Amino acid sequence: MGVPESSRYANVITQPLIDGCQDVQRDDEREFRTLRAKAMECATLIALAVGKERLGQDAMTLVQLLANIQANITDADDPQTQYLMHCWGRMCRVLGHEFLPFLANVMPPLLELASAKADIQLLDDEEQVEQIQQEDGWELVPLKGKMIGIKTSTMDDKNMAIELLVVYAQVLEGHFSPYVAEIMEKIAIPGLSFFFHDPVRFVSAKLAQAQAQAQAQAQAQAQAQAQAQAQAQAQAHAQSQALAQQQAETQSQTHKQAQPKRPPFEQDQSHTPVSQSQGQKTSPPSAQSGASVQAPAAPSTLTRDLSTNSSSTPPHASSLSTPQTSQVQAAHSAATTPEAAPYAYAYLAELIDQQNPAVIGQAGKMFVMIAQALESDALQGQTVTRVVAATKALLANAGVDPAPLLQQFPAESQQRVAAYFA
């Protein structure tokens, strides 16, 4: 595919034009300002013809040059001013959204020109009419036997500025929304009833439509960003929940691994009848009633049993009858040795904190079991603090008064246990 005719000589012509725009010598002479303005016009027309990709880095060099020229304009009648406005419009179409950084410097003079009022004069006598007729840029309109002079050059500039606003709104789309309210209020709506110049009324209607479209696009972009943000937050929340679940499973496995395993011969003996290990003692009421949850044995009882008969198992070590109580069963099994009791009761406190149904519905039994551990000094340090705090919360949630439950303990033990829950 051959090189388009419009871009064949772009590199050869553009650079000399840019160099000509940068020439600031004899800047005080009007003809050189006009020459620079023509060079800007030619360079931007070439840029519009060949496009941003073909122009390369020269595109940004050119807009930077236009900004410097605009910053150095001080005279109101400088011929470069009007050329600059057209040049900015062309470069906006060339750069697209990359033109946004320059918009703040371009808009103020353009808005001022687009909101200009009609320059009219009421002519009372023939001499004034003849004088106006001899001047360029005026149009005479008869009105009720009199003549009105309208300065057409001002109307032409106003029309040109509004056309450029239409270009900016169409090219920049939703990014032009910060200017929509001001343009609609001060330019577009008043321009619809601007009876002094028909082209201004026509282009004002196009401007109003372009502003409405820009605002709609801005709202669509905002909604898309909000949806993307909501999706990102939902994904982050899902990842957080998955991580929390993984950590909980890891912690549960850690607790299971930390629980000591008894030798096989002790496991076999744990199934011997209670009457063989402790005489003809009857099982606890909870076992007789078929309760599904059995608390860990009191460490004091466990210690005594282990010291007198290592092969015996406390009567509280009955197995759980429902799958929902497997975690309590793990704590119960671990509490059968004094060395493992702190771990078992810490795990039981964790079950209470997790609102595990296997312990929440047995608040009274849990309290008695923990009271026995406190009575026997089986718990020390931070384990005591954590277990007592969890038990307090369990009793409060279940509405259980611990005072009646303490009556089954000796008076000295009652005071000792009650001190922990004071």
WOMO-V872989 format. One record per helix or strand. SS is the DSSP state (helix for helix, strand for strand). FROM is the first residue (numbers start at 1). LEN is the number of residues. If there is no record, write none. Layout:
SS,FROM,LEN / SS,FROM,LEN
//
This chain:
helix,5,3 / helix,10,13 / helix,30,21 / helix,52,4 / helix,58,14 / helix,80,35 / strand,120,4 / helix,126,9 / strand,138,6 / strand,146,6 / helix,152,40 / helix,198,61 / helix,264,6 / helix,274,5 / helix,285,4 / helix,299,10 / helix,323,12 / helix,338,16 / helix,357,4 / helix,363,13 / helix,382,17 / helix,402,5 / helix,411,10
//
